[in-house]
Amino acid sequence: MKKIKLLRIISSMDPKTGGPPNGIKYITPYLDELNIETTIVCLDNINDEFIKKTSLNIIALNENKTPWQYNSKLYNWLLNNLINYDAIIVHGIWLYHTYAVSKAVNTLRKTNELFKTKYFIYPHGMLDGYFQSNKTRKLKAFRNFFYWHLVEHKNVAIADGLIFTSEEEKNIASKTFANYKPKQTLNLGYGIDVPINTFKQTGNKDYFIFLGRYDEKKGIDTIINTYKKLLQENSKFPKLVIAGPGLDAPYGQYIQRLVNESDVLGNHVELKEMVSGEEKWKLLANAKAMILWSHQENFGISVAESLGLGIPVLLSKQVNIWTEIVSNKAGLAEDDTEENLIKVINSFCKLSQYEYEQMCINAMKTYENNYKPHLYAKRLHAILLCH
């Protein structure tokens, strides 16, 4: 099998920053099995604990300055090294590392006839219209509008293709900005490694769980307010566990106030910081269902993780893989309002034991047919071979 040298470039490999670094961590061992050798360049400090502990081949360039995350070393490193790789995948847009890669690729194409490296951009939901229309993001939307027309649309046009995690994300991206002219768009899906046989489910499964960052777009305040109304109607309603990074950030503090200032929520909602390893998997494996009521979500790694453990998921239709979940009867979905979440949770709680068990079986099948990492690795391998 032909060896492929793949370079991934990302602003940070810190697992607290969200899905992309975790996705890279999940998939790399499966790419190794297909003879795809992965090198990761990031702008983290080489002494960061998550860098020192990883077994991945990471080059940390030790700078991540300004909101644009400018790095003085990156561009020259790219000029000197890109030719040594068969393909480049850049994770994320709007930041310096995407600009630097596009500039370096463009320069090498013009100056080095031996340069044949293929270049792909993974937007990870960052071309979703939500970010331009949300009322709390007016200044950032204004900034992105001008940055798109001055810089980012050129980066997109230079790349050999844009890679998306769902068909819905791909369709949404095409409608957000004018002058959107990628050479091609590819729905690659995603692959998440789940230790299915490691954590057996125990107990009465008497809680719902949200697993993800404390961030406004995740709709945690909607979940909290919905839960308050449900508990006022039925004080014996299952407990809610919320866990993720950012509990001490402003939005996380806001969520803490919502819970602490309520007489109803106190004993029914548990707020936790980010959990990982065995603690995370046990927390997921013993939940009744996972709730992700995001206002925008291109994929949702915690969704795939839950499905892999046979846990049904309750989603807003703003999570771009909701159609796959509903069509496979692995969960329920509605638009991201409190009223709809009440409707979804009540419908879920009315399932018979048999219906619930069937939904758990369907959750596992949905994961196995769509999100197992070896399937994702094969799809990526095929794309790299074709180019």
C-alpha positions in Angstrom: 0.0 0.0 0.0 1.4 3.4 -1.0 2.6 5.5 1.9 1.0 8.9 2.2 2.6 11.7 4.2 -0.2 13.9 5.7 0.3 17.2 7.4 -2.4 18.6 9.6 -2.2 22.2 10.7 -4.3 23.5 13.6 -4.1 26.5 15.9 -4.2 24.4 19.0 -4.3 20.8 20.0 -5.6 21.6 23.5 -8.6 19.2 24.0 -10.4 21.9 25.9 -10.8 23.9 22.7 -13.4 21.5 21.3 -13.9 18.9 18.6 -11.1 19.3 16.1 -8.1 18.3 18.3 -10.1 15.4 19.8 -11.1 14.3 16.3 -7.5 14.3 15.2 -6.5 12.3 18.2 -9.2 9.7 17.6 -8.5 9.2 13.9 -4.7 9.2 13.7 -4.1 5.6 14.8 -6.6 4.4 12.1 -4.8 6.4 9.5 -1.5 4.7 10.5 -3.1 1.3 9.7 -3.7 2.6 6.2 -0.1 3.7 5.8 -1.0 7.4 6.2 1.8 9.0 8.2 0.4 12.1 10.1 2.4 15.1 11.3 0.6 17.8 13.2 1.7 21.4 13.4 0.1 23.6 16.0 0.8 26.9 17.7 0.9 25.6 21.2 3.8 25.7 23.6 5.9 22.6 23.5 5.8 22.5 27.3 2.0 22.4 27.5 1.0 19.2 29.4 -1.3 18.0 26.6 1.6 18.2 24.2 4.1 16.4 26.5 1.7 13.6 27.2 0.6 12.8 23.6 1.9 10.0 21.5 1.1 11.9 18.3 3.8 13.4 16.1 3.3 17.0 16.9 5.4 20.0 16.0 4.5 22.8 18.4 5.7 26.2 17.3 5.4 27.9 20.7 3.5 31.1 19.7 -0.1 31.8 19.5 -0.3 35.6 19.7 -3.2 38.1 19.2 -6.8 37.2 18.6 -5.8 36.3 15.0 -3.3 33.8 16.6 -0.3 35.2 14.6 2.8 33.1 14.7 6.1 34.5 13.3 7.6 31.0 12.7 4.8 29.3 10.8 5.1 30.8 7.3 8.9 30.1 6.9 8.4 26.6 8.3 5.7 26.0 5.7 7.9 27.3 2.8 10.7 25.0 3.9 8.7 21.8 4.6 5.4 21.6 2.6 7.0 19.9 -0.3 7.8 16.9 1.9 4.1 16.1 2.3 1.6 14.5 -0.1 -1.4 16.4 1.4 -2.1 19.2 3.8 -5.3 19.5 5.8 -5.9 22.9 7.6 -8.4 22.8 10.5 -10.5 25.9 10.9 -10.7 29.3 9.2 -10.6 33.0 10.2 -7.2 32.6 11.8 -3.6 33.2 10.8 -2.6 29.6 10.2 -5.1 29.3 7.3 -3.8 32.5 5.7 -0.2 31.4 6.2 -0.8 28.0 4.6 -2.7 29.4 1.6 0.0 32.0 1.1 2.8 29.4 1.2 0.9 27.0 -1.1 0.3 29.8 -3.6 4.0 30.8 -3.5 5.3 27.3 -3.9 2.9 26.5 -6.8 4.4 29.5 -8.6 8.1 29.0 -7.8 8.6 25.3 -7.5 7.5 23.1 -10.4 8.1 20.0 -8.2 5.5 21.1 -5.7 2.5 18.8 -6.1 1.2 18.7 -2.5 -2.6 18.8 -2.3 -4.3 21.3 0.1 -7.6 20.9 1.9 -9.5 23.1 4.4 -11.7 21.7 7.1 -14.0 24.6 8.2 -15.5 22.7 11.1 -18.8 24.6 11.0 -17.2 28.0 10.8 -19.0 28.8 7.5 -22.4 28.4 9.2 -24.7 31.4 8.7 -25.5 31.3 12.5 -22.3 33.1 13.2 -23.4 36.0 10.9 -27.0 36.2 12.0 -26.8 35.8 15.8 -27.6 39.1 17.5 -24.9 38.7 20.1 -22.2 38.5 17.4 -22.8 41.7 15.5 -19.3 43.0 15.8 -17.7 39.6 15.0 -20.1 39.2 12.1 -19.1 42.6 10.7 -15.4 41.6 11.1 -16.0 38.3 9.4 -17.8 39.9 6.5 -14.9 42.1 5.6 -12.3 39.4 6.4 -14.1 37.0 4.1 -14.1 39.5 1.1 -10.5 40.6 1.7 -8.8 37.3 2.7 -10.8 34.2 3.4 -12.6 33.7 0.1 -9.1 33.7 -1.6 -7.9 31.0 0.8 -11.0 28.9 0.0 -10.4 29.3 -3.8 -6.7 28.3 -3.5 -7.4 25.1 -1.7 -8.0 21.9 -3.7 -11.2 21.3 -1.7 -13.2 21.9 1.4 -13.9 19.0 3.7 -17.2 18.8 5.7 -18.5 16.5 8.4 -22.1 16.3 7.1 -24.1 17.0 4.0 -26.1 19.6 5.9 -22.9 21.5 6.9 -21.8 21.5 3.3 -25.1 22.9 2.1 -25.2 25.6 4.7 -21.7 26.7 3.9 -22.6 27.5 0.3 -25.2 30.0 1.4 -23.4 32.2 4.0 -21.2 34.4 1.9 -21.1 35.7 -1.7 -18.0 34.9 -3.7 -17.9 31.4 -2.4 -16.0 29.4 -5.0 -14.3 26.3 -3.7 -12.8 24.0 -6.3 -14.7 21.1 -4.8 -16.6 20.2 -1.6 -16.4 16.9 0.1 -18.6 15.4 2.7 -16.2 13.2 4.6 -18.3 12.6 7.8 -16.4 11.9 11.0 -14.9 9.0 12.9 -15.0 8.7 16.7 -13.3 6.0 18.7 -15.5 4.7 21.5 -14.4 2.0 24.0 -17.7 0.1 23.6 -16.7 -3.0 25.6 -14.8 -1.2 28.3 -17.6 0.5 30.4 -20.6 -1.6 31.1 -23.8 0.3 31.9 -24.8 -0.1 35.6 -27.5 1.4 37.8 -30.9 2.8 37.0 -29.8 5.2 34.3 -31.8 8.0 36.0 -30.1 11.1 34.6 -29.8 13.0 31.4 -26.4 14.4 30.4 -25.0 17.3 28.4 -21.3 16.8 27.5 -19.5 19.8 25.9 -18.1 23.3 26.4 -19.9 25.9 28.4 -20.6 28.1 25.5 -23.6 30.2 24.5 -24.1 28.5 21.2 -24.5 25.1 23.0 -27.9 26.2 24.3 -27.2 25.1 27.9 -29.3 28.0 29.3 -32.2 26.7 27.2 -31.7 23.2 28.7 -31.6 24.7 32.2 -34.7 26.8 31.8 -36.6 23.9 30.2 -35.6 21.6 33.1 -36.9 24.2 35.6 -40.3 24.1 33.9 -40.3 20.3 33.8 -39.5 20.0 37.5 -42.2 22.4 38.4 -44.6 20.0 36.8 -42.9 16.8 38.1 -40.5 17.0 41.0 -39.4 13.4 40.4 -38.0 14.1 37.0 -34.6 12.5 36.3 -31.5 14.4 37.3 -29.5 16.5 34.7 -25.7 16.4 34.6 -23.8 19.0 32.7 -20.0 18.6 32.2 -17.4 20.4 30.1 -14.6 23.0 30.0 -15.4 26.6 30.7 -17.4 26.4 34.0 -15.5 29.3 35.4 -15.7 31.4 32.2 -18.4 34.2 32.0 -21.0 31.9 30.4 -20.2 29.1 32.8 -20.7 31.5 35.7 -24.0 32.6 34.2 -25.1 28.9 34.1 -24.0 28.5 37.7 -26.2 31.5 38.7 -29.2 30.0 36.9 -28.9 26.8 38.9 -27.9 28.3 42.3 -30.6 31.0 42.3 -33.4 28.4 41.7 -35.1 26.6 44.5 -36.3 24.0 42.0 -33.0 23.2 40.3 -30.6 22.8 43.3 -30.9 19.1 43.9 -31.6 18.1 40.3 -28.9 19.7 38.2 -25.2 18.9 38.7 -22.6 21.1 37.1 -19.2 19.6 36.5 -15.9 20.8 34.9 -14.4 18.9 31.9 -14.3 15.1 32.5 -12.0 12.8 30.6 -10.9 9.2 30.4 -12.7 6.6 32.5 -14.8 9.2 34.3 -16.2 10.5 31.1 -17.0 7.2 29.6 -18.8 5.9 32.8 -20.7 9.2 33.0 -21.9 8.7 29.4 -22.5 5.0 29.5 -24.8 5.3 32.5 -27.0 8.2 31.3 -30.6 7.7 30.2 -30.0 10.0 27.2 -27.6 12.7 26.0 -29.0 16.2 25.2 -27.3 18.6 22.8 -29.6 21.6 22.2 -27.1 23.7 20.3 -28.0 26.8 18.2 -25.2 25.7 15.8 -23.3 22.4 15.6 -21.6 21.1 12.5 -21.3 17.6 14.0 -21.1 17.0 17.7 -18.5 14.5 18.9 -20.4 13.8 22.1 -23.3 12.7 19.9 -21.2 10.0 18.2 -19.7 9.0 21.6 -23.1 8.6 23.1 -24.4 6.6 20.1 -21.4 4.3 20.3 -22.3 3.4 23.9 -25.9 2.7 22.9 -27.2 6.0 24.5 -30.1 7.8 22.6 -29.6 11.4 21.8 -32.0 14.4 22.0 -30.9 17.0 19.5 -31.9 20.4 18.2 -32.2 20.5 14.4 -29.3 22.9 14.4 -27.0 19.9 15.0 -26.2 19.1 11.4 -26.4 15.3 11.8 -29.9 15.3 13.3 -31.5 13.8 10.1 -29.2 10.7 10.4 -30.2 10.3 14.0 -34.0 10.6 13.5 -34.1 8.5 10.3 -32.3 5.7 12.1 -34.6 6.1 15.2 -31.6 6.6 17.4 -33.1 9.7 19.1 -35.4 12.7 18.7 -34.9 16.2 17.3 -36.8 19.5 17.0 -35.8 23.2 16.4 -33.8 24.8 19.2 -36.6 26.4 21.4 -37.6 25.7 25.0 -41.0 24.6 23.9 -39.6 22.1 21.5 -37.2 20.7 24.1 -40.0 20.2 26.5 -41.9 18.4 23.7 -38.8 16.2 22.9 -38.1 15.3 26.6 -41.7 14.5 27.3 -42.0 12.3 24.2 -38.8 10.5 25.2 -40.0 9.9 28.7 -43.3 8.4 27.4 -41.4 5.6 25.5 -42.2 2.1 26.8 -39.3 0.1 28.1 -39.3 -1.9 24.8 -39.3 1.3 22.7 -36.4 2.7 24.8 -34.4 -0.5 24.5 -34.9 -0.4 20.7 -33.8 3.2 20.5 -30.6 2.1 22.4 -30.0 -0.7 19.9 -30.6 1.8 17.0 -28.1 4.2 18.6 -25.4 1.6 18.5 -26.2 0.6 15.0 -26.1 4.2 13.8 -22.6 4.6 15.3 -21.4 1.4 13.8 -22.7 2.2 10.3 -21.6 5.8 10.2 -19.1 7.0 12.8 -16.6 4.2 13.5 -13.2 5.6 12.9 -12.0 2.9 10.5 -14.8 3.9 8.2 -13.8 7.6 8.3 -10.1 6.6 7.8 -11.0 4.7 4.6 -13.0 7.6 3.3 -10.1 10.0 3.9 -7.6 7.5 2.4 -9.7 7.3 -0.8 -9.8 11.1 -1.1 -6.1 11.4 -0.7 -5.4 8.7 -3.2 -7.7 10.3 -5.8 -5.8 13.6 -5.6 
